[in-house]
Amino acid sequence: MARLTAALLAVGLALMAVAEPQAAQSPRDLKWAQLVPPQAVKKPKELKPFFGQRDDAADTQSLADDAPPPAYIPEGKWMSRARKQRGGPPALVTEFDGQRVRIGGYVVPLDFEATSVTEFLLVPFVGACIHVPPPPANQIIYVKTTEGFKVTDLFDPVYVTGKMEAKIASTGLAEAGYTIDADSVVMRTE
């Protein structure tokens, strides 16, 4: 009888391990640098001195008084135009697709009611996408949470845990290279 009970217990534990929900798995901790593919890291452009002479004919032509005004860009189309100028979609890391991850960053709210946020951009530094040009798409994560979370201050960092996908999400503020369906969003206390 003891052998039968032990065997049933072992079978039950094995079934529980196989049927363990994804939420119970510990998330993989990510750093922002891991979201940038090695080939996407570019050498910084050499800066010209402020009073330096321009050698580029295109630069001097665009500064001419008789140059035509820039072409009108319809509302919402400037991001796709910027993508074309960059040479296509942003370089992303797909190794984390479908994995449960945890990453820290700062919130740029997109959809909220009062102080409860349900959709936001997660960015690596304070103020990204608000008062400065957005970081590259592989440094922005579009986050959606069904329950929402209470924001106390946009300058407070948060940890987001959830399933990640390398999937472009275009928003009114920036183009995000990754998405996370968040299980939890908690204030970071470091």
Biotite code that builds the C-alpha atoms (Angstrom):
import biotite.structure as struc

atoms = struc.array([
    struc.Atom([0.000, 0.000, 0.000], chain_id="A", res_id=1, res_name="MET", atom_name="CA", element="C"),
    struc.Atom([2.854, 2.415, 0.821], chain_id="A", res_id=2, res_name="ALA", atom_name="CA", element="C"),
    struc.Atom([4.442, 1.699, -2.574], chain_id="A", res_id=3, res_name="ARG", atom_name="CA", element="C"),
    struc.Atom([1.156, 2.441, -4.336], chain_id="A", res_id=4, res_name="LEU", atom_name="CA", element="C"),
    struc.Atom([0.720, 5.701, -2.417], chain_id="A", res_id=5, res_name="THR", atom_name="CA", element="C"),
    struc.Atom([4.304, 6.731, -3.205], chain_id="A", res_id=6, res_name="ALA", atom_name="CA", element="C"),
    struc.Atom([3.795, 5.883, -6.900], chain_id="A", res_id=7, res_name="ALA", atom_name="CA", element="C"),
    struc.Atom([0.552, 7.869, -7.060], chain_id="A", res_id=8, res_name="LEU", atom_name="CA", element="C"),
    struc.Atom([2.206, 10.779, -5.304], chain_id="A", res_id=9, res_name="LEU", atom_name="CA", element="C"),
    struc.Atom([5.102, 10.703, -7.798], chain_id="A", res_id=10, res_name="ALA", atom_name="CA", element="C"),
    struc.Atom([2.691, 10.596, -10.752], chain_id="A", res_id=11, res_name="VAL", atom_name="CA", element="C"),
    struc.Atom([0.685, 13.481, -9.253], chain_id="A", res_id=12, res_name="GLY", atom_name="CA", element="C"),
    struc.Atom([3.807, 15.594, -8.750], chain_id="A", res_id=13, res_name="LEU", atom_name="CA", element="C"),
    struc.Atom([4.976, 14.864, -12.299], chain_id="A", res_id=14, res_name="ALA", atom_name="CA", element="C"),
    struc.Atom([1.600, 15.915, -13.689], chain_id="A", res_id=15, res_name="LEU", atom_name="CA", element="C"),
    struc.Atom([1.672, 19.110, -11.631], chain_id="A", res_id=16, res_name="MET", atom_name="CA", element="C"),
    struc.Atom([5.151, 19.960, -12.942], chain_id="A", res_id=17, res_name="ALA", atom_name="CA", element="C"),
    struc.Atom([4.036, 19.440, -16.553], chain_id="A", res_id=18, res_name="VAL", atom_name="CA", element="C"),
    struc.Atom([0.796, 21.381, -16.069], chain_id="A", res_id=19, res_name="ALA", atom_name="CA", element="C"),
    struc.Atom([2.479, 24.218, -14.147], chain_id="A", res_id=20, res_name="GLU", atom_name="CA", element="C"),
    struc.Atom([1.157, 27.498, -15.537], chain_id="A", res_id=21, res_name="PRO", atom_name="CA", element="C"),
    struc.Atom([3.541, 29.918, -17.211], chain_id="A", res_id=22, res_name="GLN", atom_name="CA", element="C"),
    struc.Atom([2.863, 32.521, -14.507], chain_id="A", res_id=23, res_name="ALA", atom_name="CA", element="C"),
    struc.Atom([4.507, 30.278, -11.920], chain_id="A", res_id=24, res_name="ALA", atom_name="CA", element="C"),
    struc.Atom([7.775, 30.132, -13.888], chain_id="A", res_id=25, res_name="GLN", atom_name="CA", element="C"),
    struc.Atom([10.345, 32.591, -12.700], chain_id="A", res_id=26, res_name="SER", atom_name="CA", element="C"),
    struc.Atom([10.858, 35.377, -15.260], chain_id="A", res_id=27, res_name="PRO", atom_name="CA", element="C"),
    struc.Atom([14.125, 36.012, -17.048], chain_id="A", res_id=28, res_name="ARG", atom_name="CA", element="C"),
    struc.Atom([15.666, 39.306, -15.877], chain_id="A", res_id=29, res_name="ASP", atom_name="CA", element="C"),
    struc.Atom([16.593, 41.523, -18.829], chain_id="A", res_id=30, res_name="LEU", atom_name="CA", element="C"),
    struc.Atom([18.804, 44.563, -19.216], chain_id="A", res_id=31, res_name="LYS", atom_name="CA", element="C"),
    struc.Atom([18.132, 47.148, -21.915], chain_id="A", res_id=32, res_name="TRP", atom_name="CA", element="C"),
    struc.Atom([21.439, 46.387, -23.667], chain_id="A", res_id=33, res_name="ALA", atom_name="CA", element="C"),
    struc.Atom([20.221, 42.827, -24.318], chain_id="A", res_id=34, res_name="GLN", atom_name="CA", element="C"),
    struc.Atom([17.470, 44.210, -26.583], chain_id="A", res_id=35, res_name="LEU", atom_name="CA", element="C"),
    struc.Atom([19.963, 45.686, -29.064], chain_id="A", res_id=36, res_name="VAL", atom_name="CA", element="C"),
    struc.Atom([21.400, 43.183, -31.568], chain_id="A", res_id=37, res_name="PRO", atom_name="CA", element="C"),
    struc.Atom([25.228, 43.326, -31.825], chain_id="A", res_id=38, res_name="PRO", atom_name="CA", element="C"),
    struc.Atom([25.073, 44.296, -35.519], chain_id="A", res_id=39, res_name="GLN", atom_name="CA", element="C"),
    struc.Atom([22.771, 47.231, -34.694], chain_id="A", res_id=40, res_name="ALA", atom_name="CA", element="C"),
    struc.Atom([25.414, 49.020, -32.619], chain_id="A", res_id=41, res_name="VAL", atom_name="CA", element="C"),
    struc.Atom([26.834, 51.718, -34.877], chain_id="A", res_id=42, res_name="LYS", atom_name="CA", element="C"),
    struc.Atom([29.960, 53.760, -34.574], chain_id="A", res_id=43, res_name="LYS", atom_name="CA", element="C"),
    struc.Atom([29.012, 57.323, -33.587], chain_id="A", res_id=44, res_name="PRO", atom_name="CA", element="C"),
    struc.Atom([29.155, 59.909, -36.354], chain_id="A", res_id=45, res_name="LYS", atom_name="CA", element="C"),
    struc.Atom([32.052, 62.283, -36.252], chain_id="A", res_id=46, res_name="GLU", atom_name="CA", element="C"),
    struc.Atom([30.688, 65.672, -35.252], chain_id="A", res_id=47, res_name="LEU", atom_name="CA", element="C"),
    struc.Atom([31.474, 68.788, -37.228], chain_id="A", res_id=48, res_name="LYS", atom_name="CA", element="C"),
    struc.Atom([32.636, 71.841, -35.347], chain_id="A", res_id=49, res_name="PRO", atom_name="CA", element="C"),
    struc.Atom([29.965, 74.472, -34.766], chain_id="A", res_id=50, res_name="PHE", atom_name="CA", element="C"),
    struc.Atom([31.704, 77.069, -36.937], chain_id="A", res_id=51, res_name="PHE", atom_name="CA", element="C"),
    struc.Atom([33.165, 74.449, -39.274], chain_id="A", res_id=52, res_name="GLY", atom_name="CA", element="C"),
    struc.Atom([32.870, 74.684, -43.014], chain_id="A", res_id=53, res_name="GLN", atom_name="CA", element="C"),
    struc.Atom([30.256, 72.519, -44.703], chain_id="A", res_id=54, res_name="ARG", atom_name="CA", element="C"),
    struc.Atom([31.657, 70.433, -47.509], chain_id="A", res_id=55, res_name="ASP", atom_name="CA", element="C"),
    struc.Atom([28.479, 68.574, -48.300], chain_id="A", res_id=56, res_name="ASP", atom_name="CA", element="C"),
    struc.Atom([26.719, 70.040, -51.360], chain_id="A", res_id=57, res_name="ALA", atom_name="CA", element="C"),
    struc.Atom([23.325, 68.794, -50.150], chain_id="A", res_id=58, res_name="ALA", atom_name="CA", element="C"),
    struc.Atom([23.739, 70.661, -46.879], chain_id="A", res_id=59, res_name="ASP", atom_name="CA", element="C"),
    struc.Atom([24.543, 73.960, -48.591], chain_id="A", res_id=60, res_name="THR", atom_name="CA", element="C"),
    struc.Atom([21.749, 73.488, -51.106], chain_id="A", res_id=61, res_name="GLN", atom_name="CA", element="C"),
    struc.Atom([19.140, 72.958, -48.369], chain_id="A", res_id=62, res_name="SER", atom_name="CA", element="C"),
    struc.Atom([20.308, 76.172, -46.690], chain_id="A", res_id=63, res_name="LEU", atom_name="CA", element="C"),
    struc.Atom([19.940, 78.279, -49.843], chain_id="A", res_id=64, res_name="ALA", atom_name="CA", element="C"),
    struc.Atom([17.319, 81.037, -49.807], chain_id="A", res_id=65, res_name="ASP", atom_name="CA", element="C"),
    struc.Atom([15.670, 79.795, -52.993], chain_id="A", res_id=66, res_name="ASP", atom_name="CA", element="C"),
    struc.Atom([15.394, 76.156, -51.828], chain_id="A", res_id=67, res_name="ALA", atom_name="CA", element="C"),
    struc.Atom([11.836, 74.725, -51.940], chain_id="A", res_id=68, res_name="PRO", atom_name="CA", element="C"),
    struc.Atom([10.074, 74.166, -48.617], chain_id="A", res_id=69, res_name="PRO", atom_name="CA", element="C"),
    struc.Atom([10.145, 70.642, -47.223], chain_id="A", res_id=70, res_name="PRO", atom_name="CA", element="C"),
    struc.Atom([7.396, 68.303, -48.399], chain_id="A", res_id=71, res_name="ALA", atom_name="CA", element="C"),
    struc.Atom([4.233, 68.097, -46.311], chain_id="A", res_id=72, res_name="TYR", atom_name="CA", element="C"),
    struc.Atom([4.028, 64.902, -44.254], chain_id="A", res_id=73, res_name="ILE", atom_name="CA", element="C"),
    struc.Atom([0.454, 63.835, -43.425], chain_id="A", res_id=74, res_name="PRO", atom_name="CA", element="C"),
    struc.Atom([-0.374, 63.366, -39.745], chain_id="A", res_id=75, res_name="GLU", atom_name="CA", element="C"),
    struc.Atom([0.798, 59.999, -38.429], chain_id="A", res_id=76, res_name="GLY", atom_name="CA", element="C"),
    struc.Atom([3.055, 59.247, -41.406], chain_id="A", res_id=77, res_name="LYS", atom_name="CA", element="C"),
    struc.Atom([6.308, 60.709, -40.075], chain_id="A", res_id=78, res_name="TRP", atom_name="CA", element="C"),
    struc.Atom([7.344, 57.486, -38.314], chain_id="A", res_id=79, res_name="MET", atom_name="CA", element="C"),
    struc.Atom([7.037, 55.367, -41.455], chain_id="A", res_id=80, res_name="SER", atom_name="CA", element="C"),
    struc.Atom([9.016, 58.005, -43.356], chain_id="A", res_id=81, res_name="ARG", atom_name="CA", element="C"),
    struc.Atom([11.718, 57.951, -40.677], chain_id="A", res_id=82, res_name="ALA", atom_name="CA", element="C"),
    struc.Atom([11.825, 54.150, -40.964], chain_id="A", res_id=83, res_name="ARG", atom_name="CA", element="C"),
    struc.Atom([12.373, 54.405, -44.720], chain_id="A", res_id=84, res_name="LYS", atom_name="CA", element="C"),
    struc.Atom([15.195, 56.881, -44.166], chain_id="A", res_id=85, res_name="GLN", atom_name="CA", element="C"),
    struc.Atom([16.816, 54.497, -41.667], chain_id="A", res_id=86, res_name="ARG", atom_name="CA", element="C"),
    struc.Atom([16.661, 51.707, -44.236], chain_id="A", res_id=87, res_name="GLY", atom_name="CA", element="C"),
    struc.Atom([13.823, 49.487, -43.071], chain_id="A", res_id=88, res_name="GLY", atom_name="CA", element="C"),
    struc.Atom([12.488, 48.039, -39.853], chain_id="A", res_id=89, res_name="PRO", atom_name="CA", element="C"),
    struc.Atom([14.554, 48.318, -36.679], chain_id="A", res_id=90, res_name="PRO", atom_name="CA", element="C"),
    struc.Atom([16.966, 45.543, -35.700], chain_id="A", res_id=91, res_name="ALA", atom_name="CA", element="C"),
    struc.Atom([15.406, 43.455, -32.934], chain_id="A", res_id=92, res_name="LEU", atom_name="CA", element="C"),
    struc.Atom([16.437, 40.507, -30.780], chain_id="A", res_id=93, res_name="VAL", atom_name="CA", element="C"),
    struc.Atom([14.016, 37.585, -31.234], chain_id="A", res_id=94, res_name="THR", atom_name="CA", element="C"),
    struc.Atom([15.647, 35.292, -28.673], chain_id="A", res_id=95, res_name="GLU", atom_name="CA", element="C"),
    struc.Atom([13.162, 36.414, -25.981], chain_id="A", res_id=96, res_name="PHE", atom_name="CA", element="C"),
    struc.Atom([10.004, 35.791, -28.048], chain_id="A", res_id=97, res_name="ASP", atom_name="CA", element="C"),
    struc.Atom([7.401, 33.948, -26.026], chain_id="A", res_id=98, res_name="GLY", atom_name="CA", element="C"),
    struc.Atom([9.499, 34.053, -22.850], chain_id="A", res_id=99, res_name="GLN", atom_name="CA", element="C"),
    struc.Atom([8.361, 35.432, -19.534], chain_id="A", res_id=100, res_name="ARG", atom_name="CA", element="C"),
    struc.Atom([10.688, 38.333, -18.727], chain_id="A", res_id=101, res_name="VAL", atom_name="CA", element="C"),
    struc.Atom([11.173, 41.073, -16.157], chain_id="A", res_id=102, res_name="ARG", atom_name="CA", element="C"),
    struc.Atom([12.681, 44.447, -17.036], chain_id="A", res_id=103, res_name="ILE", atom_name="CA", element="C"),
    struc.Atom([12.901, 47.790, -15.271], chain_id="A", res_id=104, res_name="GLY", atom_name="CA", element="C"),
    struc.Atom([12.253, 51.165, -16.833], chain_id="A", res_id=105, res_name="GLY", atom_name="CA", element="C"),
    struc.Atom([10.072, 54.261, -16.857], chain_id="A", res_id=106, res_name="TYR", atom_name="CA", element="C"),
    struc.Atom([6.426, 54.670, -17.841], chain_id="A", res_id=107, res_name="VAL", atom_name="CA", element="C"),
    struc.Atom([5.125, 56.822, -20.680], chain_id="A", res_id=108, res_name="VAL", atom_name="CA", element="C"),
    struc.Atom([1.315, 56.416, -20.354], chain_id="A", res_id=109, res_name="PRO", atom_name="CA", element="C"),
    struc.Atom([-0.781, 55.813, -23.470], chain_id="A", res_id=110, res_name="LEU", atom_name="CA", element="C"),
    struc.Atom([-4.147, 54.613, -22.130], chain_id="A", res_id=111, res_name="ASP", atom_name="CA", element="C"),
    struc.Atom([-5.292, 55.455, -18.636], chain_id="A", res_id=112, res_name="PHE", atom_name="CA", element="C"),
    struc.Atom([-8.241, 56.397, -16.511], chain_id="A", res_id=113, res_name="GLU", atom_name="CA", element="C"),
    struc.Atom([-7.434, 58.839, -13.690], chain_id="A", res_id=114, res_name="ALA", atom_name="CA", element="C"),
    struc.Atom([-4.214, 57.355, -12.279], chain_id="A", res_id=115, res_name="THR", atom_name="CA", element="C"),
    struc.Atom([-4.742, 53.738, -13.444], chain_id="A", res_id=116, res_name="SER", atom_name="CA", element="C"),
    struc.Atom([-2.648, 52.950, -16.538], chain_id="A", res_id=117, res_name="VAL", atom_name="CA", element="C"),
    struc.Atom([-3.479, 49.986, -18.814], chain_id="A", res_id=118, res_name="THR", atom_name="CA", element="C"),
    struc.Atom([-1.236, 50.716, -21.836], chain_id="A", res_id=119, res_name="GLU", atom_name="CA", element="C"),
    struc.Atom([2.129, 52.423, -21.807], chain_id="A", res_id=120, res_name="PHE", atom_name="CA", element="C"),
    struc.Atom([5.580, 52.594, -23.310], chain_id="A", res_id=121, res_name="LEU", atom_name="CA", element="C"),
    struc.Atom([8.406, 51.324, -21.140], chain_id="A", res_id=122, res_name="LEU", atom_name="CA", element="C"),
    struc.Atom([11.602, 53.268, -21.798], chain_id="A", res_id=123, res_name="VAL", atom_name="CA", element="C"),
    struc.Atom([15.122, 53.058, -20.353], chain_id="A", res_id=124, res_name="PRO", atom_name="CA", element="C"),
    struc.Atom([15.388, 56.639, -19.074], chain_id="A", res_id=125, res_name="PHE", atom_name="CA", element="C"),
    struc.Atom([13.148, 59.319, -17.577], chain_id="A", res_id=126, res_name="VAL", atom_name="CA", element="C"),
    struc.Atom([11.409, 61.610, -20.048], chain_id="A", res_id=127, res_name="GLY", atom_name="CA", element="C"),
    struc.Atom([12.039, 59.533, -23.177], chain_id="A", res_id=128, res_name="ALA", atom_name="CA", element="C"),
    struc.Atom([9.370, 60.191, -25.844], chain_id="A", res_id=129, res_name="CYS", atom_name="CA", element="C"),
    struc.Atom([7.990, 63.209, -23.967], chain_id="A", res_id=130, res_name="ILE", atom_name="CA", element="C"),
    struc.Atom([10.399, 66.142, -24.181], chain_id="A", res_id=131, res_name="HIS", atom_name="CA", element="C"),
    struc.Atom([13.169, 64.566, -26.238], chain_id="A", res_id=132, res_name="VAL", atom_name="CA", element="C"),
    struc.Atom([13.239, 62.509, -29.439], chain_id="A", res_id=133, res_name="PRO", atom_name="CA", element="C"),
    struc.Atom([12.350, 58.877, -28.729], chain_id="A", res_id=134, res_name="PRO", atom_name="CA", element="C"),
    struc.Atom([15.070, 56.263, -28.356], chain_id="A", res_id=135, res_name="PRO", atom_name="CA", element="C"),
    struc.Atom([15.450, 53.662, -31.135], chain_id="A", res_id=136, res_name="PRO", atom_name="CA", element="C"),
    struc.Atom([12.578, 51.186, -31.453], chain_id="A", res_id=137, res_name="ALA", atom_name="CA", element="C"),
    struc.Atom([14.686, 48.405, -29.941], chain_id="A", res_id=138, res_name="ASN", atom_name="CA", element="C"),
    struc.Atom([14.846, 50.481, -26.745], chain_id="A", res_id=139, res_name="GLN", atom_name="CA", element="C"),
    struc.Atom([11.074, 50.955, -26.382], chain_id="A", res_id=140, res_name="ILE", atom_name="CA", element="C"),
    struc.Atom([8.621, 48.323, -25.153], chain_id="A", res_id=141, res_name="ILE", atom_name="CA", element="C"),
    struc.Atom([4.866, 48.610, -25.655], chain_id="A", res_id=142, res_name="TYR", atom_name="CA", element="C"),
    struc.Atom([3.188, 47.213, -22.516], chain_id="A", res_id=143, res_name="VAL", atom_name="CA", element="C"),
    struc.Atom([-0.441, 46.268, -22.096], chain_id="A", res_id=144, res_name="LYS", atom_name="CA", element="C"),
    struc.Atom([-1.963, 45.099, -18.820], chain_id="A", res_id=145, res_name="THR", atom_name="CA", element="C"),
    struc.Atom([-5.600, 44.136, -18.362], chain_id="A", res_id=146, res_name="THR", atom_name="CA", element="C"),
    struc.Atom([-5.774, 45.070, -14.692], chain_id="A", res_id=147, res_name="GLU", atom_name="CA", element="C"),
    struc.Atom([-3.908, 48.369, -14.926], chain_id="A", res_id=148, res_name="GLY", atom_name="CA", element="C"),
    struc.Atom([-1.717, 49.791, -12.203], chain_id="A", res_id=149, res_name="PHE", atom_name="CA", element="C"),
    struc.Atom([-1.691, 52.988, -10.213], chain_id="A", res_id=150, res_name="LYS", atom_name="CA", element="C"),
    struc.Atom([0.903, 55.575, -11.211], chain_id="A", res_id=151, res_name="VAL", atom_name="CA", element="C"),
    struc.Atom([2.117, 57.810, -8.422], chain_id="A", res_id=152, res_name="THR", atom_name="CA", element="C"),
    struc.Atom([4.897, 59.631, -10.283], chain_id="A", res_id=153, res_name="ASP", atom_name="CA", element="C"),
    struc.Atom([6.227, 59.267, -13.837], chain_id="A", res_id=154, res_name="LEU", atom_name="CA", element="C"),
    struc.Atom([9.742, 59.731, -12.489], chain_id="A", res_id=155, res_name="PHE", atom_name="CA", element="C"),
    struc.Atom([9.485, 56.537, -10.425], chain_id="A", res_id=156, res_name="ASP", atom_name="CA", element="C"),
    struc.Atom([10.957, 53.434, -12.094], chain_id="A", res_id=157, res_name="PRO", atom_name="CA", element="C"),
    struc.Atom([8.889, 50.254, -12.430], chain_id="A", res_id=158, res_name="VAL", atom_name="CA", element="C"),
    struc.Atom([9.496, 46.557, -13.062], chain_id="A", res_id=159, res_name="TYR", atom_name="CA", element="C"),
    struc.Atom([7.325, 44.925, -15.715], chain_id="A", res_id=160, res_name="VAL", atom_name="CA", element="C"),
    struc.Atom([6.889, 41.148, -15.774], chain_id="A", res_id=161, res_name="THR", atom_name="CA", element="C"),
    struc.Atom([5.164, 39.325, -18.605], chain_id="A", res_id=162, res_name="GLY", atom_name="CA", element="C"),
    struc.Atom([5.372, 37.517, -21.929], chain_id="A", res_id=163, res_name="LYS", atom_name="CA", element="C"),
    struc.Atom([7.582, 39.332, -24.455], chain_id="A", res_id=164, res_name="MET", atom_name="CA", element="C"),
    struc.Atom([7.399, 39.445, -28.260], chain_id="A", res_id=165, res_name="GLU", atom_name="CA", element="C"),
    struc.Atom([9.686, 41.149, -30.775], chain_id="A", res_id=166, res_name="ALA", atom_name="CA", element="C"),
    struc.Atom([6.785, 42.835, -32.553], chain_id="A", res_id=167, res_name="LYS", atom_name="CA", element="C"),
    struc.Atom([6.610, 46.410, -33.843], chain_id="A", res_id=168, res_name="ILE", atom_name="CA", element="C"),
    struc.Atom([3.898, 48.546, -32.254], chain_id="A", res_id=169, res_name="ALA", atom_name="CA", element="C"),
    struc.Atom([3.339, 52.032, -33.657], chain_id="A", res_id=170, res_name="SER", atom_name="CA", element="C"),
    struc.Atom([1.890, 54.549, -31.241], chain_id="A", res_id=171, res_name="THR", atom_name="CA", element="C"),
    struc.Atom([1.316, 58.278, -31.481], chain_id="A", res_id=172, res_name="GLY", atom_name="CA", element="C"),
    struc.Atom([4.529, 58.957, -29.563], chain_id="A", res_id=173, res_name="LEU", atom_name="CA", element="C"),
    struc.Atom([7.020, 56.425, -30.895], chain_id="A", res_id=174, res_name="ALA", atom_name="CA", element="C"),
    struc.Atom([7.539, 53.106, -32.576], chain_id="A", res_id=175, res_name="GLU", atom_name="CA", element="C"),
    struc.Atom([8.131, 50.291, -30.080], chain_id="A", res_id=176, res_name="ALA", atom_name="CA", element="C"),
    struc.Atom([10.183, 47.285, -31.144], chain_id="A", res_id=177, res_name="GLY", atom_name="CA", element="C"),
    struc.Atom([8.896, 44.943, -28.453], chain_id="A", res_id=178, res_name="TYR", atom_name="CA", element="C"),
    struc.Atom([5.604, 44.219, -26.723], chain_id="A", res_id=179, res_name="THR", atom_name="CA", element="C"),
    struc.Atom([4.906, 42.730, -23.310], chain_id="A", res_id=180, res_name="ILE", atom_name="CA", element="C"),
    struc.Atom([1.569, 41.401, -22.095], chain_id="A", res_id=181, res_name="ASP", atom_name="CA", element="C"),
    struc.Atom([2.174, 42.260, -18.457], chain_id="A", res_id=182, res_name="ALA", atom_name="CA", element="C"),
    struc.Atom([1.315, 39.962, -15.574], chain_id="A", res_id=183, res_name="ASP", atom_name="CA", element="C"),
    struc.Atom([2.502, 42.587, -13.115], chain_id="A", res_id=184, res_name="SER", atom_name="CA", element="C"),
    struc.Atom([3.816, 46.114, -12.944], chain_id="A", res_id=185, res_name="VAL", atom_name="CA", element="C"),
    struc.Atom([5.412, 47.098, -9.639], chain_id="A", res_id=186, res_name="VAL", atom_name="CA", element="C"),
    struc.Atom([7.258, 50.169, -8.446], chain_id="A", res_id=187, res_name="MET", atom_name="CA", element="C"),
    struc.Atom([10.983, 49.580, -8.214], chain_id="A", res_id=188, res_name="ARG", atom_name="CA", element="C"),
    struc.Atom([12.442, 50.042, -4.744], chain_id="A", res_id=189, res_name="THR", atom_name="CA", element="C"),
    struc.Atom([16.230, 50.180, -5.022], chain_id="A", res_id=190, res_name="GLU", atom_name="CA", element="C"),
])
